[in-house]
Amino acid sequence: MKILVPVKRVVDYNVKVRVKADGSGVETANVKMSMNPFDEIAVEEAVRCKEAGTATEIVVVSVGPAGCQETLRTALAMGADRAILVQTDLTTEPLAVAKLLKALADKEAPGLVILGKQAIDDDCNQTGQMLAALLGWGQGTFASKLVPGDGTVAVTREIDGGLETVELKLPAIVTADLRLNEPRYASLPNIMKAKKKPLETVTPDSLGVDVTPRLKTLKVAEPPKRQAGIKVPDVATLVDKLKSEARVI
């Protein structure tokens, strides 16, 4: 079984995100970038499937500028076999990414697509579901456990009421949640080996997909700073303030 793993290059989660002075977006110049943490979990799960003998090849794909090659090399160092970069300098939206992934899935014919449930930059949580709809495949979102079977995969999902287990016929889409696994660190020898692994670059036009943004960002602003709290002498005063000032009761 071949596994396709889409990964996204985002501002590192340890970096404090700053809004540009003109309010057009967030500052990315000279800012540390890394693989989206949920996508890192997806890569780790694919590698574990290969180590268990249920997968034969892992293909990672990213959509974005040339800098995404660094993110793909990280995935290759973790254990992926080859990489594909859909290179574009346009800001891509979930639907455009889903259409690109559909074109690649039609070409690569994977048995399973594993991707992060959402990216930490826009928190859209849409690409996996859109891809499943475009392909007409079953989907298991918010996965905390994945058990491949004979032509099927059992996915334990994290839902509001607890856990839900669904069995999907392959090919299928799985989106990884935080508790699916703990990603490994790429060792230095694997980082060196990753430099020799194949990395193919294609364009959206070559895949027949229009990635022109359909949404326009009007303004990006930092959230208002929280006001300092106050101390009250007793419960009666607290209740009075919640009623008259906060108006929450």
N, C-alpha and C positions, 0 to 999 in steps of 0.2 A: 504494500500500500504506500502510495506517495502522499506526503502531507505538505500542504501549502500554508505558510505562516506569514501573514502580512505584519509588518512592523512600522512604527512611526517614529520619526525624529522629533523630539520635543525639548523644551527647556528643562534642564536637569531639575529633579524634584527638590534638591538641596538649595537651589538658587532662589533668591527673593526676586519675584517678578516685578519689573518696574514698567510703568506706562510711559510711552513716548510723550515728549513735551507738547506735540501737536495733537495728541489724543487719537492718533490714527491706528494705534495698536500697542503691542508690548515691545519692549526693547530686546532685540536678539543679537545685535552687533556686539562682538567680544563677550558673549555670554556662553557659558558651558552648556552644550547640548548632549543629550543621551537618548537611549532607547526608552520609549514609553514603558513604565514598569509593568503594566498589564500585558503588553506584548512580550516582554522579557519572560514572564510566566508562561506565555503561550509557546515560546521557543523551547523553554525547559521541558514542557510537557511533551512536545514533539520529539525532543532528544531522548526522553525517557521511553517513549513508545518504540523508538528505533533500537535502543539498548535492550528492550524486552523482546525484540524480534517481531513486533507487530507492524513496524514501518520499515520500508526499504530505502526511502529517499526523503530528505527534507529540503524543500525549496522555500527560501525567504524572499519576500518582495517588499519594496518600499516605494512610495510615491512622493516626489519632491525634488529639490535641487540637488546639485552634485554632492553637497555635503552629506547627503543620506548614505553615501558609500561607506562612511565611517561606521554608521549604525549597522549596516548590513555586514560589515567585516566583524563587528562584535558578535552578531548572530552566528556567523560562520565559525568564529572562535569557540562559541558555546557548543557547536556540534552540527550545525546545518551543513548540507553538502554543496549547495550552490545558491546564488543570489541573482535577483532581477531588480533593476532600478528603472522605474518609469519616471524619467527625468522631465521635470517641468518647474518653471519658476513662478507659476501662477499659484495662488492660494486655492487649494483644493477642498471641496466640501464633501460631506459623507456620501452623497448620491454619486458624485463623479468618481470617488474612490471605489465605491461598490461596482460601478460599471466597468472600471479598469480591471478590478479583481475578477469580475465575471469573464471578461475577455481572456484574461490569463488562465482562469480555471478551465475555460473551453479549450484552450491551447494545451495546457499541462495535464488535464484530466486527473486531478488528485482524488484520492478516496476520502480525504478529510481536510477541512480547512479549520485551523485553530488560530484565533486572533484575540487580542485583549478586548474586554467588554467595553472599554471606553479609553479615550486618550486624556491625559491629565491637563492638556492645554485648553481644549474646548469642552470636554466632558459631554460630548454629544450622545454617546451610547446608541449609535444608529447604524454604523457601517455593517456590522455582522448581520443584523436583521434585514437590512436592505439587500445584502448579497444573497441571503437565503431566499428572499422573495424573487429576485431576478433569476436565480438559477432553478428555483422550484425545488430546493432541497429542504430536508428537515433541519431543524435547528435546536440546539441546546444552549441556552444563554445562562450567564452567571454560574459557570461550572465550578464546583468545588472538588469534584472527583470525576475521573474519566476512565472507563474500563472498556477497551476494545474487545469485540467478540468476533464471531464468524459472520462477516458481512454486516455487522451491527456495531454500535457503540452505545454503552450505557453511561448516561450523564447525570450526575447528582447536582441539582440546581439549588442555589440559595434563593429562597423566596421569602415574602413577608411572614408567612406562617411557620417557617422552619426550613425543611429540606424536601425536595421533590426529585424523584428519579425517573428519567424518561429513557426509553430505548429507541434509538434512531437507526434507520436503514442507511447504509452507506451508498453513495457519498452524502456527507452531512456537514453542517457548519456548527462549530462550538466556539463560544466566547468565554474566555478565562476570567475567573474572579480571583480575588486576592488570596484565598486560602487553598487554591488548587495545588500549589507546591512552593518550594523555596528555590529560586533560581541559583544556579551555580556561578562561581566566579571563573572567568576564562583564564586558564593557565598560560604562562608565557610561551611554552612550546606550541600550544594550540593557537595562540595569537599569531605566531610566526607562520604556522601552517595555513592559517586563514588567508594570508596574503597571496597564496598560490591557488586558492580555490576559485573557480570560475564566477565572474560577476558580469552579467549581461546588462547592457543599457538599451532601453527602448524608449519610444516617445508615445504620448497619448494618441497622436495622429496615426502612428503605425498600428495601433490597436483599434483604430476607428472610433475613438471616444472624444467627445467635446468636453473639456474640463473648464470652460469659461465659467467663472463664478456667477451664481444666480442671486446671491445675496450681497448687499452692500453694507459695510460697517459704517455707521454714521459717526459714532464716537465711542472711545474706550476711556473709562475713568476709574480711578481707584475707589473702593468702597469708603463710605464716610467713617471717620474714626469714632470708636466707641466712647461714649461719655463716661466719666468716672462715676462709680457707684456711691451710694450714701448709706450710712448706718441709721437705723431707727431704734427708738428706745424700747418699743414693745410691739406685740402682735397687732394690737388695735390700730396703731399708727401705720403699720405695714399694710393692713387690709384697707385702711382709708386711702393710702397713696395708690394702691393697686386699682381702687375704684375711681378716684377722682382725677389722678394724674396719668397713670399708665392706661387706664380704662380697659383693663384686661379681664376684670371680673364684674 
